[in-house]
Amino acid sequence: MILKRIKVNVGSVGETNCYIVQCEETKETMVIDPGADVDKIIEMLDALHAKVKYILLTHCHGDHIGGVNELKQKVRRKSFNS
């Protein structure tokens, strides 16, 4: 299992943590709390050759959920183009 922590900038709130958990064998991946900086998250997912299967939110504060829709859209587009 691979666990990565990414500090993401969420504007006036500052930074928060986003986590990526991946099975090394299947590359199936879960992104936890994608608050913002979606391009930074995508960059890490690309480096890991990730197959995003889940997006998990620990709670519904804006600094933890702010990037969900954008991440979902970008991951969906990538999976159809690969």
C-alpha positions as CSV (number, residue, x, y, z in Angstrom):
1,M,0.0,0.0,0.0
2,I,1.2,3.5,-0.8
3,L,0.1,6.5,1.3
4,K,0.9,10.0,0.2
5,R,0.0,13.2,2.0
6,I,-0.3,16.4,-0.1
7,K,-0.6,19.9,1.4
8,V,-3.3,21.7,-0.7
9,N,-3.9,25.4,-0.7
10,V,-7.5,26.2,0.1
11,G,-7.3,30.0,-0.3
12,S,-8.0,32.2,2.7
13,V,-8.2,29.2,5.0
14,G,-4.6,28.3,4.3
15,E,-3.5,24.7,3.7
16,T,-5.1,21.4,4.5
17,N,-4.1,17.8,4.0
18,C,-5.2,15.6,1.2
19,Y,-4.3,11.9,1.3
20,I,-3.9,9.4,-1.5
21,V,-4.0,5.7,-0.7
22,Q,-3.1,3.2,-3.4
23,C,-2.8,-0.5,-3.9
24,E,0.6,-1.0,-5.4
25,E,-0.5,-4.1,-7.2
26,T,-3.7,-3.0,-8.9
27,K,-3.1,0.8,-8.8
28,E,-6.7,1.2,-7.5
29,T,-6.6,4.5,-5.5
30,M,-8.6,6.5,-3.0
31,V,-8.3,10.2,-2.6
32,I,-9.2,11.5,0.8
33,D,-10.4,15.1,1.4
34,P,-9.5,16.8,-1.9
35,G,-10.0,20.4,-0.6
36,A,-8.4,22.3,-3.5
37,D,-5.3,22.4,-5.7
38,V,-6.8,19.7,-7.9
39,D,-4.1,20.1,-10.5
40,K,-1.5,19.3,-7.8
41,I,-3.6,16.2,-6.8
42,I,-3.8,15.1,-10.5
43,E,-0.1,15.5,-10.9
44,M,0.5,13.1,-8.0
45,L,-2.1,10.7,-9.3
46,D,-0.4,10.7,-12.7
47,A,3.0,10.0,-11.1
48,L,1.5,7.0,-9.4
49,H,-0.4,5.8,-12.5
50,A,-3.4,5.8,-10.3
51,K,-6.8,4.3,-11.1
52,V,-9.1,6.5,-8.9
53,K,-11.8,4.3,-7.5
54,Y,-13.0,6.3,-4.5
55,I,-13.1,9.8,-3.2
56,L,-13.6,9.8,0.6
57,L,-14.6,12.9,2.6
58,T,-13.9,12.7,6.3
59,H,-16.4,15.6,6.9
60,C,-18.1,18.3,5.0
61,H,-16.1,21.5,5.8
62,G,-15.2,23.5,2.7
63,D,-11.5,23.0,3.1
64,H,-12.0,19.3,2.8
65,I,-14.6,19.1,0.0
66,G,-13.8,22.1,-2.2
67,G,-12.1,20.2,-5.0
68,V,-14.4,17.2,-5.2
69,N,-16.4,18.1,-8.3
70,E,-13.3,19.3,-10.3
71,L,-11.4,16.2,-9.3
72,K,-14.3,13.9,-10.3
73,Q,-14.6,15.6,-13.7
74,K,-10.8,15.5,-14.4
75,V,-10.5,11.9,-13.3
76,R,-13.5,10.9,-15.4
77,R,-12.1,12.6,-18.5
78,K,-8.7,11.0,-18.0
79,S,-10.1,7.5,-17.6
80,F,-12.0,7.8,-20.9
81,N,-9.0,9.0,-22.8
82,S,-6.5,6.4,-21.6
